[in-house]
Amino acid sequence: MKLSEYNRKNPFGNSISIDEIVENFSYLDNWEDKYRLIIELGNQLPHLTDELKKPENLVHGCQSQVWIAYQHLDNRYQFGLDSDAHIVRGLIAIILSALNNKSAEEIHAYDIEALFQKLGLLQHLSPLRGNGLRAMVERIRKLSQPSA
């Protein structure tokens, strides 16, 4: 599966928006249910092929293995992310719903820390997972640097 096929199958940042995820989170009262939702989101994320899981696509700073592939089409960035951990795949889905299929300017302007606060992610994840979450976003921002 090439990255373009992955993105046709990927609902995050396409048919599933960050607003929808935030709304679904707001209906849940406890973190056990929120963790279940995060894992369910990850189950909807397509897997990257082995050819896209190459060493140069690995994200450093994550507790689990995470790969990021991308393409830049029509002033928009399309990302493919995958992980070997279920909870991380769900966190990837949240990131993708906020940043996938956006322009470089939109990606860099998006207040991802405010999103993490709104969802309560950083307070309920281990410090290592929180650092990994930030490392994924940092890598996406680096890959989508606006042209000077």
Backbone bond lengths (Angstrom), bond angles and torsions (degrees), N, CA, C in turn:
res aa  C-N    CA-C-N  psi(-1)  N-CA   C-N-CA  omega(-1)  CA-C   N-CA-C  phi
1 M - - - 1.454 - - 1.522 107.79 -
2 K 1.283 116.24 125.07 1.455 122.15 175.76 1.524 108.65 -81.46
3 L 1.332 116.09 166.32 1.457 120.09 -177.39 1.528 111.64 -62.10
4 S 1.324 118.17 -35.58 1.472 119.84 178.55 1.529 110.88 -63.48
5 E 1.331 117.65 -37.86 1.469 120.74 177.30 1.529 110.29 -69.28
6 Y 1.341 116.50 -40.51 1.462 121.27 176.05 1.536 109.13 -54.97
7 N 1.332 116.99 -47.47 1.464 119.98 -176.88 1.520 112.80 -69.85
8 R 1.315 118.34 -26.19 1.476 119.61 173.50 1.526 110.37 -67.54
9 K 1.336 116.79 -31.81 1.462 121.55 -179.74 1.527 112.45 -88.37
10 N 1.328 116.88 -17.15 1.461 121.59 -174.35 1.527 110.43 -82.40
11 P 1.336 118.36 116.39 1.461 119.96 -179.13 1.530 113.73 -80.39
12 F 1.343 118.25 -14.49 1.459 121.27 -171.69 1.528 111.55 -83.21
13 G 1.320 114.07 122.51 1.457 120.49 -173.76 1.513 110.78 84.29
14 N 1.326 116.07 1.06 1.462 122.83 176.84 1.529 107.38 -117.70
15 S 1.323 117.60 -88.81 1.472 120.14 -179.53 1.526 113.09 -89.83
16 I 1.334 118.35 -19.47 1.466 121.33 176.42 1.523 107.96 -108.88
17 S 1.323 115.96 115.19 1.467 120.91 -176.76 1.518 110.84 -95.51
18 I 1.310 115.40 163.49 1.460 120.35 176.52 1.521 110.13 -64.95
19 D 1.323 118.22 -33.61 1.468 120.83 177.99 1.520 111.31 -61.47
20 E 1.323 116.78 -39.13 1.466 121.32 178.05 1.532 110.91 -64.87
21 I 1.327 116.43 -41.82 1.460 120.42 179.47 1.529 110.71 -65.99
22 V 1.333 116.95 -44.25 1.467 120.74 178.16 1.525 110.24 -60.05
23 E 1.316 116.64 -42.21 1.465 120.53 178.58 1.533 110.97 -62.79
24 N 1.320 117.13 -44.91 1.469 120.31 178.64 1.528 111.45 -62.18
25 F 1.333 117.13 -39.12 1.464 120.86 176.69 1.523 110.67 -61.04
26 S 1.332 116.78 -39.05 1.471 120.33 -175.17 1.529 112.27 -66.14
27 Y 1.320 117.87 -22.89 1.460 121.12 179.37 1.527 112.70 -79.19
28 L 1.321 117.37 -14.21 1.465 121.36 -175.25 1.517 110.42 -97.41
29 D 1.330 115.44 133.92 1.459 120.20 -175.30 1.525 114.48 -91.47
30 N 1.325 117.68 -30.05 1.460 117.67 -175.48 1.526 110.73 -124.05
31 W 1.349 113.73 162.21 1.457 118.67 -174.99 1.510 113.74 -74.47
32 E 1.282 117.95 -21.52 1.468 119.08 175.22 1.532 109.28 -62.74
33 D 1.332 117.14 -43.88 1.470 121.18 177.87 1.527 111.07 -67.97
34 K 1.318 116.97 -36.74 1.471 120.12 179.30 1.523 110.71 -67.54
35 Y 1.330 117.45 -39.60 1.468 119.97 175.28 1.523 110.62 -61.62
36 R 1.330 116.18 -41.55 1.473 119.54 177.75 1.529 110.35 -60.21
37 L 1.340 116.84 -42.36 1.465 120.75 178.35 1.528 110.61 -62.33
38 I 1.321 116.97 -43.20 1.469 120.28 179.14 1.522 110.07 -60.01
39 I 1.320 117.55 -43.84 1.465 120.84 179.48 1.527 110.79 -66.23
40 E 1.330 117.73 -39.41 1.470 121.18 176.65 1.531 110.57 -61.64
41 L 1.332 117.08 -40.69 1.466 119.95 177.20 1.527 109.83 -61.07
42 G 1.323 116.14 -43.77 1.465 120.42 179.12 1.514 112.86 -62.18
43 N 1.327 116.61 -32.47 1.467 120.16 178.15 1.524 112.06 -68.00
44 Q 1.325 117.90 -20.64 1.467 121.67 178.40 1.533 112.42 -86.79
45 L 1.311 116.51 -8.68 1.462 121.65 -178.10 1.521 110.02 -82.05
46 P 1.331 117.87 126.01 1.473 118.42 177.27 1.530 110.44 -67.91
47 H 1.316 115.65 153.61 1.464 121.22 177.84 1.524 109.67 -84.51
48 L 1.327 116.26 144.93 1.457 120.91 170.58 1.525 108.88 -74.43
49 T 1.305 116.33 151.77 1.460 120.12 175.67 1.526 109.60 -75.34
50 D 1.299 115.76 162.82 1.464 120.49 178.46 1.527 111.22 -59.98
51 E 1.321 117.46 -33.11 1.475 118.99 -179.55 1.530 111.46 -65.93
52 L 1.337 118.45 -26.09 1.465 121.24 176.51 1.525 112.49 -89.19
53 K 1.338 116.78 -12.18 1.461 120.92 177.93 1.534 109.27 -91.92
54 K 1.301 114.92 56.23 1.463 120.34 -179.49 1.530 109.37 -96.53
55 P 1.319 116.99 159.54 1.471 121.05 -174.44 1.535 114.12 -53.88
56 E 1.307 118.21 -37.79 1.474 119.50 -178.43 1.527 112.87 -69.89
57 N 1.331 117.53 -14.02 1.468 121.05 177.41 1.531 112.84 -95.28
58 L 1.333 117.71 -2.25 1.458 121.23 178.04 1.524 110.32 -70.33
59 V 1.315 115.83 141.03 1.464 121.84 176.69 1.523 107.23 -96.11
60 H 1.304 115.90 123.13 1.463 120.29 178.23 1.525 108.81 -87.47
61 G 1.308 116.44 143.76 1.463 120.89 -179.44 1.513 112.74 103.24
62 C 1.327 116.96 -0.34 1.464 120.82 177.95 1.526 109.30 -99.86
63 Q 1.318 115.77 143.98 1.460 121.82 177.88 1.530 110.44 -66.74
64 S 1.326 116.70 -38.10 1.462 123.37 178.09 1.520 108.48 -101.10
65 Q 1.320 115.64 169.25 1.460 118.60 174.51 1.524 108.70 -77.01
66 V 1.325 115.60 130.38 1.468 122.36 177.88 1.520 107.07 -135.07
67 W 1.334 114.89 134.58 1.457 121.26 177.40 1.521 109.11 -118.57
68 I 1.326 115.04 142.37 1.469 121.23 175.48 1.516 108.34 -128.63
69 A 1.324 115.10 124.36 1.462 122.33 170.77 1.525 105.91 -118.26
70 Y 1.315 116.67 155.81 1.463 118.30 -179.26 1.523 110.63 -152.59
71 Q 1.324 113.19 162.27 1.463 120.96 170.46 1.516 107.59 -143.58
72 H 1.312 114.64 151.38 1.461 122.18 -178.84 1.525 107.18 -115.55
73 L 1.340 115.67 110.17 1.468 121.35 -178.04 1.525 109.76 -131.63
74 D 1.320 116.16 131.48 1.464 120.76 175.13 1.525 112.16 50.66
75 N 1.331 116.40 47.48 1.461 123.39 177.65 1.524 113.44 64.05
76 R 1.319 118.00 17.09 1.463 122.63 178.84 1.529 108.50 -124.55
77 Y 1.317 114.11 147.95 1.459 120.21 176.43 1.518 109.22 -104.72
78 Q 1.310 114.40 130.32 1.457 121.10 175.80 1.521 107.05 -114.36
79 F 1.321 114.93 126.86 1.449 120.75 -176.48 1.509 110.70 -113.68
80 G 1.308 114.45 145.44 1.452 121.95 170.25 1.512 107.12 -120.57
81 L 1.302 116.88 123.11 1.461 121.84 179.30 1.513 108.97 -127.33
82 D 1.315 114.63 150.11 1.455 120.28 177.47 1.526 108.11 -153.02
83 S 1.306 115.96 159.43 1.453 121.99 178.54 1.527 109.30 -148.57
84 D 1.326 113.94 161.78 1.455 119.96 176.44 1.526 111.88 -90.85
85 A 1.349 118.34 2.57 1.463 122.18 -178.91 1.526 110.49 -118.57
86 H 1.333 116.64 134.44 1.467 121.44 -176.82 1.523 112.99 -60.07
87 I 1.310 117.57 -47.19 1.466 120.16 -177.98 1.528 110.46 -64.27
88 V 1.321 117.13 -36.92 1.467 120.90 179.90 1.521 110.25 -68.12
89 R 1.314 117.86 -37.42 1.472 120.06 176.41 1.529 109.96 -60.38
90 G 1.327 117.50 -36.60 1.454 120.40 176.79 1.520 112.18 -68.07
91 L 1.328 116.22 -40.08 1.470 120.12 176.53 1.527 110.62 -64.66
92 I 1.328 116.20 -37.34 1.467 121.21 175.19 1.525 110.00 -59.78
93 A 1.319 116.80 -43.33 1.468 120.96 179.89 1.524 110.42 -59.27
94 I 1.326 116.99 -40.53 1.462 120.46 178.27 1.527 110.54 -64.46
95 I 1.327 116.51 -46.50 1.470 120.40 178.80 1.525 110.71 -60.54
96 L 1.331 116.45 -45.67 1.460 119.71 -179.41 1.528 111.94 -63.49
97 S 1.319 117.12 -37.50 1.470 118.58 -179.39 1.521 110.61 -64.69
98 A 1.330 117.46 -25.38 1.463 121.44 178.86 1.524 113.40 -89.68
99 L 1.335 118.18 -33.26 1.467 120.12 -168.74 1.529 115.65 -119.14
100 N 1.304 119.12 -13.23 1.459 120.62 -177.04 1.530 110.91 -73.33
101 N 1.315 116.32 145.85 1.470 124.05 178.08 1.521 112.71 61.93
102 K 1.325 116.14 34.82 1.464 121.81 178.37 1.525 109.01 -115.19
103 S 1.321 114.75 161.30 1.468 119.85 174.17 1.524 108.56 -76.47
104 A 1.317 116.65 165.73 1.463 120.61 177.87 1.530 110.31 -58.47
105 E 1.307 116.30 -41.53 1.468 120.56 -179.14 1.531 110.91 -62.95
106 E 1.328 116.96 -42.37 1.472 120.39 178.81 1.527 111.41 -65.47
107 I 1.319 116.86 -40.49 1.460 121.33 179.68 1.524 110.40 -62.50
108 H 1.328 116.16 -45.97 1.464 120.08 -176.60 1.525 112.47 -75.07
109 A 1.310 117.72 -23.75 1.466 121.10 179.28 1.528 112.41 -85.35
110 Y 1.325 117.05 -19.04 1.460 120.14 -175.57 1.527 110.08 -68.52
111 D 1.308 117.45 128.34 1.468 122.89 -179.29 1.530 109.30 -85.72
112 I 1.312 115.17 83.39 1.458 120.94 -176.11 1.531 111.51 -69.27
113 E 1.326 117.44 -31.95 1.467 120.10 177.46 1.529 110.35 -63.47
114 A 1.324 117.28 -39.14 1.469 120.40 177.22 1.524 110.35 -63.96
115 L 1.336 117.08 -38.06 1.466 120.80 176.65 1.530 110.22 -62.76
116 F 1.330 116.59 -47.02 1.462 120.38 179.57 1.531 110.48 -59.31
117 Q 1.330 116.78 -40.56 1.471 121.20 177.91 1.525 110.90 -65.12
118 K 1.327 116.30 -45.70 1.467 120.98 -178.61 1.527 111.29 -59.25
119 L 1.325 116.02 -39.68 1.462 120.93 -179.78 1.531 111.92 -83.34
120 G 1.324 116.95 -12.87 1.459 120.76 -179.05 1.517 113.45 74.08
121 L 1.322 117.05 20.68 1.466 120.15 -173.82 1.522 112.69 -64.09
122 L 1.318 117.22 -48.63 1.458 119.38 -172.73 1.524 112.28 -67.81
123 Q 1.327 116.92 -26.72 1.464 120.07 178.62 1.530 111.91 -76.27
124 H 1.322 117.23 -21.58 1.466 120.37 -174.86 1.521 114.20 -113.11
125 L 1.316 116.73 2.00 1.463 120.75 175.70 1.523 108.90 -105.74
126 S 1.299 116.50 155.05 1.461 119.44 174.75 1.532 108.41 -64.05
127 P 1.337 117.43 156.11 1.465 119.40 177.50 1.534 112.55 -56.04
128 L 1.344 117.10 -36.61 1.468 119.48 178.59 1.526 111.49 -65.08
129 R 1.332 117.64 -41.66 1.469 120.85 178.08 1.539 109.79 -65.96
130 G 1.326 117.07 -40.42 1.463 120.59 177.46 1.519 111.82 -60.94
131 N 1.343 116.17 -41.90 1.466 119.95 176.61 1.521 110.96 -64.50
132 G 1.318 116.63 -38.95 1.462 120.76 177.94 1.523 111.51 -64.32
133 L 1.321 116.39 -40.15 1.464 121.53 177.55 1.525 109.86 -59.63
134 R 1.311 115.72 -46.19 1.477 120.12 178.72 1.531 111.40 -66.44
135 A 1.335 117.27 -36.16 1.467 120.79 179.06 1.530 110.76 -63.82
136 M 1.338 117.14 -38.39 1.469 119.94 177.89 1.525 110.30 -63.66
137 V 1.324 116.78 -45.65 1.464 120.77 -179.25 1.527 110.16 -65.02
138 E 1.325 116.93 -41.69 1.466 120.77 179.11 1.532 110.56 -60.41
139 R 1.332 116.04 -41.71 1.475 119.72 179.42 1.523 110.96 -65.59
140 I 1.330 117.79 -40.99 1.460 121.36 177.33 1.523 109.73 -61.24
141 R 1.312 117.11 -43.83 1.469 120.44 -179.94 1.520 111.04 -66.24
142 K 1.312 117.53 -37.44 1.464 120.42 178.13 1.530 110.56 -65.68
143 L 1.324 116.11 -42.23 1.475 119.95 -179.83 1.538 112.00 -67.62
144 S 1.316 116.70 -23.82 1.469 120.50 -176.33 1.521 111.90 -110.52
145 Q 1.311 117.51 33.44 1.456 120.16 178.43 1.525 110.14 -56.71
146 P 1.346 117.31 127.89 1.467 118.94 176.88 1.529 109.86 -62.76
147 S 1.308 115.94 144.12 1.459 119.08 179.04 1.531 109.60 -71.09
148 A 1.309 114.97 143.19 1.475 120.90 -176.13 1.505 111.98 -79.03
